[in-house]
Amino acid sequence: MSSSETKAPVALTIAGLDPSGGAGVLADVRTFATFGCFPTAVITSLTFQNTTGVFGVENQSAEVVRRQTLPIISDFSVAGAKTGMLPTSEVIAEVARLFREFALPAPVVDPVMQATSGDSLIDDEAVETLVRDLFPLARLVTPNIPEAERLSGLKIRNQEGMAEAARVICDLGARAVLIKGGHAQESWDLSNQDSLEAVDLLDDEGKVTLVREPLVAGGEVHGSGCTLSAGIAANLAQGKTLEESVRIAKSFVTELIRSSPQLGHGAKPLFKFS
């Protein structure tokens, strides 16, 4: 087999570093590799955290983010990209500038606003810049329920609320939105069948699709959003459609939630043993 036939697509993550390994660029890199992509990473923030909480952050400057990115994109042809924790308005504006300036692939934007522990990771000014500068460049935006509520200004209590919030976020400039339901749906007034499912809602330029997987019990997990968005980006880099990429990545995350061992003393990090 020739080298061109075995060449792995390059995937880029621009996100924070969780040194405990559950979330951020370490989770992204693992996921990229699992789906056959060569992983590259730019770190936007050094966080001090583990499975129990976030104990501090040291955000990188926009210049440092740019200087990390330039050697990667000058050496590799990036086939897929995602963003995670973008902690300041200046960093978000610089990331958007890089995507425009170098015509990088439309990223999967995971609008990370708070950690699993509830610790806030982004202020209102940064949210405004994210919506204005990065959403219009994204192939997909992947908020969870609290993030979708913050972005849309709506209270989401059912799947109809998810659809309405997705429309509002698309009206803000996003081409496609995946609102992640997950464990929030356990408290909703749904049918018995739906209560046993984790249902995400994909709005791709007005086409609405419900993506269902069994709801896995077992408490809080750490890094599921990072892993999902990285999985979608990796599958897009492999040439799959957006809906295919979402379904594959969601199935992958569901299996990780089911099979990952309990490590640490807090939310369970997702990890696939080979």
FENFEN-V490189 format. One record per helix or strand of 2 or more residues. SS is the DSSP state (alpha for helix, beta for strand). FROM is the first residue (numbers start at 1). TO is the last residue. If there is no record, write none. Layout:
BEGIN
SS_FROM_TO ; SS_FROM_TO
END
This chain:
BEGIN
alpha_3_6 ; beta_10_18 ; alpha_24_34 ; beta_38_50 ; beta_53_59 ; alpha_62_75 ; beta_78_83 ; alpha_89_101 ; beta_108_109 ; alpha_124_137 ; beta_140_141 ; alpha_145_152 ; alpha_159_171 ; beta_176_180 ; alpha_182_187 ; alpha_194_196 ; beta_197_204 ; beta_207_214 ; beta_221_222 ; alpha_224_237 ; alpha_242_259 ; beta_268_269
END
